[in-house]
Amino acid sequence: MKNLFILFLLITTLCLWAQNVPQIIDYQGRLADSDGNYLNGVFTVDFLIFHVETYGTPVWIETQDVTTDNGIFHVLLGSVTTLPSDLFDNNECWLELAVSEETLSPRTIIASVPYSIKAESAYTVEAPLNISGNADSPNSVITGTNTGTGYGVYGKNDDSGNYGYLGGTYYGVYGHSYTNHPGVYGYNTYLSGCGVIGFSTGDMSYGGNFEGGSIGVFGMVIPGGSGSYYGIYGNVYGGTGTNYAVYGYTGGSNSTNYAGYFVGNLAYTGTLSNPSDERFKENVQPFGNALSKIKLMNVHTYNYIQMAEEKQFVLPEGKQIGLIAQELEEVIPELVTENVHAYDKNKDIEGAERDVEEIEYKGINYIGLIPLLIEAIKELKTLNEEQQRQNEEQQQQLREQQSQIDELLRTAGN
């Protein structure tokens, strides 16, 4: 057979990968021999797409039997072998044909039709982009759905390196910031609105899960009126299990840990309790000499020295009544605690690194004094009962002595 060649190539339609769009390419060509004679008949044609103009490995291959009429044939590429979804992610694609195992050259670059160039904006959008609509719940103006392990919506700032995405493998919303600005920022000006809201329906899931290098959750309110304001508010109700409006947990034996640390006054309207179940205790022994220990405690009146505001160490104001931890430590060291108050000296300085200073101080477990007082009262009651018994014995002796005196007087009178 004489050498074959394609006289001309026409791609009439280049279909983009979008929902409900046919995943095929409409292709026409004209087949002739090396003398320019147009061919008629049925020919087996291999269609190959490369990402390079010469050599290389084909990224897609399809074989079709084409029928020519005066050399002209028409096929739908992708109707036999599916075109990969990322085929045109490369900048260039080159089409090569082999007719009856005879490769035709050169390869032909697959060019865009005019409106497919505009369709590139489906991948990049110039800022600012404003999208508005009217969608009723549970629909959204913008919805990103990904059935793979990637993101539904992904946004990145090339200048700062910050990024955020919606609908990832593990997160409904994820934001990351390399600066001191928020990874996720929500803003709402409505009276009862929410800047950011998280909602989850799973039994073991979280409406919001926050993890930080220094502060996991920071709640702050700058009141603008005379109402009630909450930096952090916890509320839970319903169900038949155990509910916790706010739950704090801390572990580790090599650090100072507080499940809750409050700088300022603390008030509650319910019951404050700590575990006292005998199943949690061992080495249970009676406590003695409580009254003698109480006698060694010195009660004082005093005023606290107020710290500078930047130390964030709020102490009670006005005259106080209580014990001195160092004095109590000499009597009952078990009731004296070692505490640490830590604060960042650069907290309010824009762009400054953290400079944490720690204030170590002693505290008193005043609740732990209650059992001591109970035992002291019991000891005092025992002493009082003994004293009363002795008084009654002395009264009995006095009555007996008086009786003897009266008897002697009567005898002497006679």
SVG drawing of the C-alpha trace seen along z (x, -y; Angstrom):
<svg xmlns="http://www.w3.org/2000/svg" viewBox="-36 -50 47 53">
<polyline fill="none" stroke="black" stroke-width="0.4" points="0.0,0.0 1.2,-3.5 2.1,-5.7 -1.0,-7.2 -1.5,-10.7 -4.2,-12.8 -5.0,-15.6 -6.6,-17.8 -7.7,-17.5 -10.8,-19.1 -11.8,-18.9 -15.3,-20.2 -16.0,-19.8 -13.8,-19.6 -16.0,-18.6 -15.0,-19.8 -15.2,-17.6 -18.4,-18.8 -21.4,-17.1 -23.8,-15.8 -21.4,-16.7 -20.5,-13.8 -16.9,-12.6 -16.0,-12.4 -14.2,-14.4 -15.9,-14.8 -13.1,-14.2 -13.1,-14.3 -10.3,-13.6 -9.6,-12.9 -7.4,-9.9 -5.3,-9.8 -2.4,-7.9 1.0,-9.5 -0.1,-10.4 -3.0,-12.4 -5.7,-9.9 -8.6,-9.9 -9.3,-6.4 -12.6,-4.6 -13.3,-1.6 -13.0,-0.4 -9.7,-0.9 -8.5,0.0 -7.2,-3.2 -5.3,-3.5 -5.7,-6.9 -3.0,-7.8 -2.6,-10.9 0.8,-12.0 1.9,-14.8 5.0,-15.4 5.4,-16.2 7.8,-13.3 8.7,-10.0 7.3,-9.5 4.7,-7.1 1.0,-7.4 -1.3,-8.5 -4.4,-7.2 -5.0,-4.7 -8.2,-3.7 -8.7,-1.6 -11.7,-2.0 -12.7,-0.6 -13.5,-3.7 -15.4,-3.9 -14.1,-6.5 -16.1,-8.2 -13.9,-10.0 -11.3,-9.9 -13.5,-11.6 -14.2,-9.8 -15.8,-10.8 -15.3,-9.2 -16.1,-10.0 -12.9,-9.7 -13.5,-8.2 -16.5,-6.1 -14.5,-2.9 -11.8,-3.7 -12.8,-6.3 -10.7,-9.5 -9.0,-10.0 -10.5,-12.9 -7.0,-14.5 -6.0,-14.0 -6.1,-17.7 -4.6,-18.9 -1.3,-18.9 -0.5,-22.1 -0.2,-20.2 -1.8,-17.1 -0.6,-15.6 -2.7,-13.2 -1.1,-10.5 -2.8,-8.1 -1.8,-4.6 -3.7,-3.3 -3.4,0.5 -0.4,0.4 1.3,-2.3 2.0,-5.4 1.2,-8.7 3.4,-11.7 3.8,-14.3 1.6,-14.3 -1.1,-17.0 -1.5,-19.2 -5.0,-19.3 -6.0,-22.9 -8.9,-24.7 -12.0,-26.0 -12.6,-29.7 -15.2,-29.2 -13.2,-26.4 -10.4,-28.9 -12.9,-31.0 -13.9,-27.8 -10.4,-27.8 -12.0,-30.3 -13.7,-27.3 -10.3,-26.5 -9.2,-30.0 -11.4,-32.9 -10.3,-36.5 -10.8,-38.3 -12.8,-39.7 -15.6,-37.2 -19.0,-37.9 -21.7,-35.2 -25.2,-35.7 -28.4,-33.7 -31.6,-32.7 -31.3,-29.1 -33.7,-27.7 -32.4,-25.4 -30.8,-22.9 -29.5,-24.0 -26.6,-26.4 -25.6,-29.1 -22.3,-27.4 -21.9,-23.6 -18.6,-21.7 -18.8,-17.9 -15.9,-15.6 -16.2,-11.9 -12.5,-11.3 -10.1,-12.2 -9.6,-15.8 -11.5,-19.0 -14.9,-20.2 -13.6,-23.8 -10.0,-24.8 -8.7,-28.4 -5.1,-29.5 -3.3,-32.9 0.0,-32.7 1.3,-35.9 0.9,-34.6 0.7,-30.9 -2.5,-30.7 -5.2,-28.3 -8.6,-27.0 -10.9,-24.3 -14.4,-23.0 -15.3,-19.4 -12.0,-17.6 -11.2,-13.9 -11.6,-14.4 -12.9,-18.0 -16.1,-19.8 -14.2,-23.1 -10.4,-23.5 -8.4,-26.7 -4.7,-27.2 -2.8,-30.4 0.9,-30.9 0.6,-34.4 -1.1,-35.7 -4.4,-36.1 -7.3,-33.6 -7.2,-30.3 -11.0,-30.5 -12.8,-33.8 -16.5,-34.3 -18.3,-37.6 -21.9,-38.4 -23.6,-41.7 -27.1,-40.3 -28.4,-40.7 -28.6,-36.9 -26.4,-35.6 -23.3,-33.5 -19.9,-34.3 -19.0,-30.6 -21.3,-27.6 -20.5,-24.0 -23.1,-21.2 -22.7,-17.5 -25.2,-14.7 -22.9,-11.7 -22.9,-10.3 -19.1,-10.6 -18.7,-13.7 -17.9,-17.3 -19.8,-20.4 -16.4,-22.2 -13.0,-20.8 -10.2,-23.3 -6.6,-22.5 -3.9,-25.1 -0.3,-25.4 -1.0,-27.6 -4.8,-28.1 -7.3,-25.6 -10.3,-27.8 -10.3,-31.5 -13.6,-33.3 -13.8,-37.0 -16.6,-39.5 -16.4,-43.3 -19.8,-44.3 -21.6,-47.0 -24.6,-47.3 -26.0,-46.6 -27.0,-43.0 -25.3,-39.7 -22.3,-38.6 -20.4,-35.3 -16.9,-34.7 -17.6,-31.0 -21.1,-29.5 -21.8,-25.8 -25.3,-24.3 -26.5,-20.7 -29.9,-19.2 -32.0,-16.2 -31.2,-12.6 -31.1,-9.8 -27.3,-9.7 -24.8,-11.9 -24.5,-15.5 -21.7,-18.0 -22.2,-21.6 -18.4,-22.2 -15.9,-19.4 -12.3,-19.9 -9.6,-17.1 -5.9,-17.3 -3.4,-14.5 0.3,-13.9 2.4,-13.6 5.4,-15.7 3.6,-19.1 1.3,-21.3 -2.2,-20.6 -5.6,-22.2 -8.8,-20.9 -10.1,-24.4 -8.2,-27.5 -10.2,-30.7 -8.6,-34.1 -11.2,-36.0 -14.3,-35.2 -16.0,-31.9 -19.7,-31.4 -22.1,-28.5 -25.7,-27.7 -25.7,-23.9 -23.6,-21.5 -19.9,-21.3 -18.7,-17.8 -15.5,-15.8 -15.1,-12.0 -15.2,-10.3 -16.4,-6.8 -14.7,-4.2 -14.1,-2.1 -11.6,-4.8 -9.7,-4.8 -7.0,-2.7 -4.9,-2.9 -7.9,-4.3 -6.8,-5.2 -8.5,-7.2 -7.3,-10.8 -6.4,-11.8 -5.3,-14.8 -7.4,-17.1 -8.2,-19.5 -4.6,-20.0 -3.8,-20.8 -6.7,-23.3 -5.2,-25.0 -2.0,-25.5 -3.7,-27.3 -3.7,-31.1 -6.5,-33.0 -5.6,-36.4 -7.3,-39.3 -5.4,-40.7 -5.5,-42.4 -4.1,-41.0 -1.4,-42.9 -2.9,-43.6 -0.9,-42.6 -0.3,-44.7 -3.1,-44.1 -0.8,-42.6 0.0,-39.8 -3.6,-38.7 -3.5,-37.6 -6.7,-38.8 -6.8,-38.6 -9.8,-39.4 -10.1,-43.0 -11.0,-44.3 -10.4,-42.8 -10.0,-39.0 -10.2,-36.5 -8.2,-33.3 -5.0,-31.3 -1.5,-31.8 -0.4,-28.8 3.2,-28.8 1.9,-28.6 -0.6,-25.9 2.1,-23.9 3.9,-23.6 0.8,-22.0 -0.9,-20.1 1.2,-20.1 -1.4,-17.9 -3.8,-20.9 -1.3,-23.2 -1.0,-23.2 1.7,-24.3 0.3,-26.4 1.5,-28.1 0.0,-31.1 1.4,-31.6 0.8,-34.6 2.2,-35.8 3.9,-39.1 3.6,-39.8 0.0,-38.7 -1.2,-42.0 1.8,-42.9 1.2,-42.4 3.6,-39.9 5.6,-39.4 6.7,-35.9 5.3,-34.4 7.2,-35.3 5.6,-33.3 6.3,-34.2 5.2,-32.0 4.2,-33.0 4.5,-30.2 2.4,-30.5 1.0,-28.4 -2.7,-27.8 -4.9,-26.2 -7.4,-23.4 -10.1,-24.9 -12.5,-22.2 -10.0,-19.7 -10.3,-21.5 -13.9,-20.4 -13.1,-16.8 -10.5,-18.1 -13.1,-20.4 -15.5,-17.5 -13.0,-15.3 -12.0,-18.2 -15.6,-18.7 -16.0,-15.0 -12.8,-15.2 -14.2,-18.3 -17.5,-16.5 -15.7,-13.6 -13.7,-15.9 -16.9,-17.7 -18.7,-14.4 -15.7,-13.3 -15.7,-16.6 -19.5,-16.3 -19.0,-12.8 -16.3,-14.1 -18.5,-17.0 -21.4,-14.6 -19.1,-12.4 -17.9,-15.4 -21.4,-16.5 -22.3,-13.1 -19.3,-13.2 -20.4,-16.6 -23.9,-15.4 -22.5,-12.4 -20.2,-14.6 -23.1,-17.0 -25.2,-14.1 -22.4,-12.9 -22.1,-16.4 -25.8,-16.6 -25.7,-13.3 -22.9,-14.5 -24.7,-17.6 -27.8,-15.7 -25.8,-13.4 -24.0,-16.3 -27.4,-18.1 -28.7,-15.1"/>
</svg>
